[in-house]
Amino acid sequence: MSFFLPVTRNRVSSFITLLPFFLVLIVSTSASAQQRVSRQFPAGKNVRLELKNLSGTITVESWARDEIKITATMEAPAVHFNPRQTDLGLIIDIVADNRDRRDVGDVNFKVQVPIRSSLDLETRSGQITVSNVQGELLRAHVSTSGDITLSGISAARVFASNTTGNIYFDGDFASGGTYEFKSGRGTITLRLPANCGFHLVATAPAAEKIKMGEFWHSGLKKMGEGRRIIGDVGDGRASVTIMNYQGDIHFLRR
């Protein structure tokens, strides 16, 4: 037995010596599985961005520059990524650019835009987050699973929808504006100023799932055993439609 002992010790010693090499190799392989691309495009103050993703997060925030900055972190196999400028703004269509490819990795987008930008955002799965944007239009759609968070929003038209996931809106409603929020399963939360005025049509699977909070008043009508609430809040100057098939609807006053 003593004859084999030095050999075993040598093997253990060699393994310990090579361990840092293997760790570096693992980290390098993981890093090489990601590809990061950053591009900037000149834009006017009222630019329009269309972004259609396959899977991955979309994060958009405003900044004080007349340009759009796109940073895409792509998992392997990396997608084809071909932004196209138009007279109105910028189009990024990952779905169309990779139509003939069966297996592609997630793409996580971080986008910085002028504050007055209009946004049309879509992903099949993943979170969509938009902050401090005041354009004409904001559309956020998740085909399957993913939360939608819209904060600091002042837009004339807002459309947010998903199949599974929460929807959170913190912003203002413009006079004559249109706002629609739809979820198959999740919580829809609207955080609004006290003087907010809108005409409401809210539908949920049960009466107790619509929680108006301080916006409730006796002029609102409950229909379908309370599963739908219709009526004006304040001057009713904006149109607000909310539908939740399996979750709650919450109203919060700032």
N, C-alpha and C positions, 0 to 999 in steps of 0.2 A: 504493500500500500504506500509506503514511503517513496517508492520509485515514481509514482504518478503524481505525488503532491506538488513538486515544483512546476510540473507542466500546467496543472490546474491554476496555480498562482500566476503563472505567466499569462495564461489566457485571460484571467480576471484583470490583471494589470493592463494588458493590451486593450481590453474592452473599455476600461476606465479612461485610458489615454485617447481612444478614438471617439468617446462619447461626445465631446464638444463638437467634433467635426460633423457627426450625424445630426446634432441639434441645429447647427448652422445650415446644413443641407435641407432639413425639414422646413425651417423658417424661410429659406430662399425659395423653395418650391412653392410654399404658400403664397409668398409675395408675387412670384411670377405668374400665379393663377389670376391675378388682377391686373387690369390695364386702366390707366387713368388718362383721360383726355380733357383738356381745357381749351376753350375757344371763346373769342369775343367778337361781337358783331355790332356795327354802328346802328343806332335806332333813333327814331323820333320820340317825342314825349308821349304820344298816344299810340304806341306800337301794339301789335297783336302777336302773341306767341301761341302756337299750336304744338302740343307735345303729346304724342301717342306712344306709350311704352308697352312692352310685352309683360315684364314683371320686374318689380323693384320699386324703390321709393322715389317720389318726386317732391323736392323741397324748393319753394320759390319765395324769395324775399325781395323787397324793393331796396334800391340804393339811389344816391344822388348823382347818377351819371346817365347820359343819353346813349347808352349801349346795353347790350345783353351779354352777360357772361354765362357760359354753360360749362359746368364741370361734370363729367360723366365717369363714374367708377364702374368698370365692366368686369364681371366674373367670366371665367372661361367656360365654354367657348365664347369669345367676345363677339358681340353683334356687329353688323355693319352699321356705321353711324355717319349719316350724310345730311347735315343741316342744310336747308335751302332758304335763301332770302327771297322775299316777294316785295311788292310795292307796299303791302300792309304790315309786313313784319317778318317773322321767322317761323319756319315749319320744321319740326323734327318728327319723323314718322318711322319709328323702329319696327312697327308691324309691317309696313310696306317694304322697307329696305331689306327685310329678312324673310320675305314671304315664302321662299323656296327652301328655307333651312328648318329642319325639324328640331334640332337641339341647340339652343343658345343659352348663355348664362344671364343672370339678373343684371340690370343696369340701374344704378342709383344716381339720380340726377340732383345736382344743386344748381339752382338758377338764380341769377340776380338781374332784375329788370327795372326800368324807370317806374316811378310810383303810379303813373297814369296808364299802365299797361292793361290790355285786355288779355285774359288767359283762357285757353281751352285745353284742359289737362285730362289725360286718360291713361290708366294702366289696368292690365288684367288682374294683377294681384300686387299688393304693396300699399304703403301709406302715401297719402297726399297731404302736404302741409303748405299753406300759403299764409304769409304775414305781411301786413301793412301795404296793401295794394288798393288803388282807388280808380281802377279803369271802368270802362263801360260794361264789360262782361267778365264774369268769372264762372267757368264751368269746371267741375271736378267730378270725375266718374271712375269708380273702381268696379270692374266687371264681376269679380268674385269676392275675395276677402281683403279687407284693408280699411283702416280708419282714415277719416277725412277731418282735418283741423284747419279752420279758416279763422284767423284772428286779425283784428285791426283792419277790417274790410269795409270799404265804402264804394259800392258798385251799384249800377242801376239794375243789373240783372245777375242773379246768382242761381246756379243749378248745381246741387250736390247730391250724388246718389251712389249707393253701393249695395251689394248683396248681403254681405256679412261684415259688420264692423260699426263703430261709433261714428257719428257726425257731430262736430262741434263748430258752431258759428258764433263769433263775437264781432259785432259790427253794427252798422247803421242801415236803416231802410230809407231809400230815396223816395221822394214823392213821385207817384206813378210807376215805381219800380216793380219788378216781378221777381219773386223768390220761391224756389221749390227745393224741398229736402225730402229724399226718399231713401228708406233702408229696408231690407228684407229682414234683418236680424241685428239688433244693436240699439244703442241709445242715441236719440237725437236731442241735442242741447242747444238752445238759442239764448245767448246772453246779450241783452239789449238795453239801451238807455231808457230811463224812466219816461221820457216824453215821446217815445217811439209810437208811431201811428200806423196801423195796418188792418186790412181785411183778412181774416183768418179762416182757413178751412183745414182743420187738423183731424186726422183719422188714425186710430190705433186699435189693437185687437180687443181692448177692454177699457171701460170708463176710467178705472183707477190708473191707467197707464198714461193718461194725459194730465200733466201737472202744470197748471197755468201760473201757480205762485201768485205774486202780487199783480199780475196782469188780469187776473180773473175779475169779472164784474157780472152783475145780474142780467145785463143786456146780451150776453153771449148765449147762444142756443145749443142745447145738447140734443143730439139726434141719435137714433139707433141704439137706444139704451145707454147713451153717453159715450159711445165709441167714436162719435164725431162731434166736434165743436165748430160752430160757424158764427161769425159776427165780427163787428168792428172793435178794435182797440184804439183808443184815441180818435184821431180824425179819419182813420181807415185809408190813408193816402197811398199805401203800398199794398200789393197783392201777395199774400203768403200762403203757400200750400205745403202741408206736411203730411206725409204718409209713412207709417211704420207698421209693417206686417206682423212683427213678433216682439217688438221692443217698446221702450218708454219714450215719451216726448216731454222734455223739461223746458220750462221758461224761467230764466233768471234775470232779475233786474240789477243793473249796475248800481 
